[in-house]
Amino acid sequence: MLSETPVYSLKGSIVFLMTTTLFIYVGQQYSMREIFNLLFWQYNFILLFSVFFGSESLLHKNYLGPAMGLSAILLYLQSVRIPKYKWFFLGLTAVAVFYVQQANSGMGKALFVILIALLGFLRFIKRLPPRLAFAAMGMFLAIGISLVILITENAEYIIVEKLDKDMTLTGRTLFWPLIVDAINRQPVLGYGYGGFWQPWRGAENPALPIVSPSGYVPPHSHNGFLDMGITVGWLGLALFIVSLLMSIYYGVLYLTRSNEPEAVVPLVIFTWLVISNYTETGLASISSSWIFYVLMTTRLTLDTTENKFGDRFA
């Protein structure tokens, strides 16, 4: 860690590690069904808060759209789990879909479509051998990311020329190369927790040169993977990606060996995490993305190592 403000980064790292440890403990103590219930009630709270207090009273639209998309998927799964209240939960699903639209977030809408497609796709790969199912899941994620890239790269054409609206996107892809250059200056250990985006330092802010051609000064990378690289360097990012791939594989094993409706939840969460962090951030901070990752990785690792479903590697 090469932070220019070591005391600040140390304090932030301690809080981050303590929070991570707490959710590792939660992942150890709770079953996948109980974790599903925690996520379900959390996103129901966000939905109800949005209904009663306005669509952007709790979350900015860039976060509300993806949150409501995930909420809709969880509500649909709950309707499958509890047939007695099927229509009630489907009604709430429709409300969540409405707020995906209300958020007016292009990423939120694209992510919601990808998650809907994922549910159908998981029904297909559930019947495949684990290794083949893992490869198929990798292809699905690649296609999903490609779709998001296509939308991002053509956003100006779609919004300005076709819809005749003002261009409100920040041009985030135009300042990403500057962030890559910053990571290359400290490629092994990065800048430390909270050690790069420091606007309060004025001219000494390490992120001072990061400005889009339009003059927008970003508060973060608008990409969770780049922010991970900024925090822990290319080495730390590579280790995280290896861990993520292992967790996705464990998620595939869980899906193919379990008949419970919530068996799809780990892969839904990982897909949501990967896609949403392409244009927003959350992997290198105390956020829903990181907390969900810790919960799912802990639970799946325990389920796999304890061999609860027999021979997973057949």
VOVEXRO-678000 format. One record per residue (C-alpha): residue in one letter; x negated, y, z. Coordinates in steps of 0.25 Angstrom, whole numbers, padded with zeros to 4 digits, always signed. Layout:
N
AXYZ ...
***
This chain:
314
M+0000+0000+0000 L-0006+0013-0004 S+0004+0023+0001 E+0000+0038+0003 T+0009+0039+0015 P+0005+0026+0022 V+0012+0029+0035 Y+0025+0032+0028 S+0024+0019+0019 L+0021+0011+0031 K+0033+0016+0039 G+0042+0013+0026 S+0035-0001+0024 I+0038-0005+0039 V+0053-0001+0037 F+0054-0008+0024 L+0047-0021+0030 M+0056-0021+0042 T+0069-0019+0033 T+0064-0031+0024 T+0061-0039+0036 L+0075-0037+0042 F+0082-0041+0029 I+0072-0053+0028 Y+0078-0057+0041 V+0092-0055+0036 G+0089-0063+0024 Q+0084-0075+0033 Q+0096-0074+0042 Y+0108-0073+0032 S+0112-0083+0022 M+0114-0079+0007 R+0129-0078+0010 E+0127-0069+0022 I+0118-0060+0014 F+0128-0059+0003 N+0138-0054+0013 L+0129-0044+0018 L+0127-0039+0004 F+0142-0040+0001 W+0146-0031+0013 Q+0135-0021+0010 Y+0139-0018-0004 N+0154-0018+0000 F+0150-0007+0010 I+0144+0001-0002 L+0156-0002-0011 L+0166+0003+0000 F+0158+0015+0004 S+0158+0019-0011 V+0173+0017-0012 F+0176+0026+0000 F+0165+0036-0001 G+0161+0037-0015 S+0153+0030-0025 E+0140+0037-0022 S+0142+0040-0007 L+0133+0028-0003 L+0124+0025-0015 H+0119+0033-0027 K+0125+0028-0040 N+0112+0021-0044 Y+0113+0013-0032 L+0128+0012-0031 G+0130+0006-0045 P+0121-0006-0042 A+0126-0008-0028 M+0141-0008-0033 G+0137-0018-0044 L+0131-0027-0033 S+0143-0025-0024 A+0152-0029-0035 I+0144-0042-0037 L+0145-0045-0022 L+0160-0043-0022 Y+0162-0052-0033 L+0154-0063-0027 Q+0162-0061-0014 S+0175-0063-0022 V+0169-0076-0026 R+0165-0080-0012 I+0178-0077-0006 P+0189-0080-0016 K+0200-0077-0006 Y+0196-0062-0007 K+0192-0063-0022 W+0201-0052-0027 F+0197-0042-0016 F+0182-0044-0018 L+0184-0043-0033 G+0192-0030-0031 L+0180-0024-0023 T+0171-0029-0035 A+0179-0020-0044 V+0177-0009-0035 A+0162-0011-0034 V+0162-0012-0050 F+0169+0002-0050 Y+0158+0008-0041 V+0148+0002-0051 Q+0155+0011-0061 Q+0156+0023-0052 A+0142+0023-0048 N+0139+0026-0063 S+0125+0019-0062 G+0121+0013-0075 M+0112+0003-0067 G+0123-0001-0058 K+0132-0004-0070 A+0121-0012-0077 L+0118-0019-0064 F+0132-0023-0062 V+0133-0029-0076 I+0121-0037-0073 L+0125-0042-0060 I+0139-0047-0066 A+0131-0054-0077 L+0122-0060-0067 L+0134-0067-0059 G+0138-0074-0072 F+0123-0077-0075 L+0121-0083-0061 R+0132-0093-0064 F+0125-0098-0076 I+0111-0099-0070 K+0116-0106-0057 R+0117-0119-0065 L+0103-0118-0070 P+0090-0124-0064 P+0084-0114-0054 R+0072-0111-0063 L+0080-0109-0075 A+0090-0100-0067 F+0079-0092-0062 A+0074-0089-0077 A+0088-0086-0081 M+0089-0076-0069 G+0076-0070-0074 M+0082-0068-0088 F+0094-0062-0082 L+0087-0051-0074 A+0078-0048-0086 I+0090-0046-0094 G+0097-0037-0083 I+0084-0029-0082 S+0083-0027-0097 L+0098-0022-0097 V+0095-0012-0086 I+0082-0007-0094 L+0091-0006-0107 I+0101+0003-0099 T+0090+0011-0093 E+0082+0013-0105 N+0095+0017-0113 A+0102+0025-0102 E+0099+0039-0109 Y+0105+0034-0122 I+0117+0028-0115 I+0120+0040-0106 V+0116+0052-0114 E+0119+0048-0129 K+0131+0038-0127 L+0138+0043-0115 D+0134+0058-0117 K+0131+0060-0102 D+0119+0066-0095 M+0107+0057-0093 T+0106+0055-0078 L+0096+0044-0077 T+0082+0048-0071 G+0074+0042-0082 R+0068+0032-0072 T+0061+0023-0083 L+0053+0036-0087 F+0046+0037-0074 W+0044+0022-0071 P+0031+0022-0078 L+0026+0033-0069 I+0029+0024-0057 V+0022+0012-0064 D+0010+0021-0065 A+0011+0024-0050 I+0012+0009-0046 N-0001+0007-0055 R-0008+0017-0046 Q-0006+0008-0034 P-0002-0006-0040 V-0006-0015-0029 L+0001-0010-0017 G+0009+0002-0022 Y+0012+0015-0014 G+0018+0008-0002 Y+0032+0009+0004 G+0037+0023+0001 G+0024+0028-0003 F+0027+0033-0017 W+0040+0040-0018 Q+0037+0051-0008 P+0043+0065-0013 W+0041+0071+0001 R+0026+0071-0002 G+0027+0081-0013 A+0015+0082-0022 E+0009+0070-0015 N+0021+0061-0018 P+0015+0049-0026 A+0028+0049-0034 L+0027+0063-0038 P+0023+0060-0053 I+0035+0051-0055 V+0045+0060-0062 S+0054+0057-0074 P+0053+0065-0087 S+0066+0071-0084 G+0060+0076-0070 Y+0067+0066-0061 V+0059+0063-0049 P+0062+0049-0045 P+0063+0045-0030 H+0059+0031-0033 S+0056+0023-0045 H+0070+0019-0049 N+0065+0005-0050 G+0064-0004-0038 F+0052-0012-0044 L+0044+0000-0047 D+0046+0005-0033 M+0042-0008-0028 G+0029-0006-0036 I+0027+0008-0031 T+0028+0002-0017 V+0020-0010-0017 G+0013-0010-0030 W+0013-0019-0042 L+0009-0031-0033 G+0020-0029-0023 L+0030-0028-0035 A+0025-0041-0041 L+0026-0048-0028 F+0041-0043-0027 I+0044-0047-0041 V+0039-0061-0038 S+0047-0061-0025 L+0059-0056-0032 L+0058-0067-0043 M+0057-0078-0032 S+0069-0073-0025 I+0077-0073-0038 Y+0072-0088-0040 Y+0077-0091-0026 G+0090-0084-0030 V+0092-0093-0042 L+0089-0105-0033 Y+0100-0100-0023 L+0110-0098-0034 T+0108-0112-0041 R+0108-0119-0027 S+0120-0112-0021 N+0135-0112-0024 E+0138-0100-0015 P+0144-0087-0022 E+0133-0079-0016 A+0122-0088-0022 V+0121-0077-0033 V+0119-0066-0024 P+0103-0067-0023 L+0102-0066-0039 V+0113-0055-0039 I+0104-0047-0029 F+0091-0049-0036 T+0097-0045-0049 W+0103-0033-0043 L+0090-0029-0037 V+0082-0031-0049 I+0091-0023-0058 S+0094-0012-0049 N+0080-0010-0046 Y+0077-0007-0060 T+0082+0007-0059 E+0083+0009-0044 T+0074+0006-0033 G+0075-0002-0020 L+0065-0013-0020 A+0054-0006-0013 S+0063+0000-0002 I+0073-0003+0009 S+0085-0005-0001 S+0096-0014-0005 S+0087-0020-0016 W+0076-0024-0006 I+0085-0028+0005 F+0093-0038-0004 Y+0080-0043-0010 V+0075-0046+0004 L+0088-0053+0008 M+0089-0061-0004 T+0074-0065-0005 T+0074-0069+0010 R+0087-0078+0009 L+0083-0084-0004 T+0069-0088+0001 L+0075-0094+0013 D+0085-0102+0006 T+0075-0107-0004 T+0064-0111+0006 E+0074-0117+0015 N+0078-0126+0003 K+0093-0124+0006 F+0097-0128-0008 G+0088-0140-0010 D+0078-0140-0021 R+0078-0126-0027 F+0067-0128-0036 A+0073-0140-0044 
***
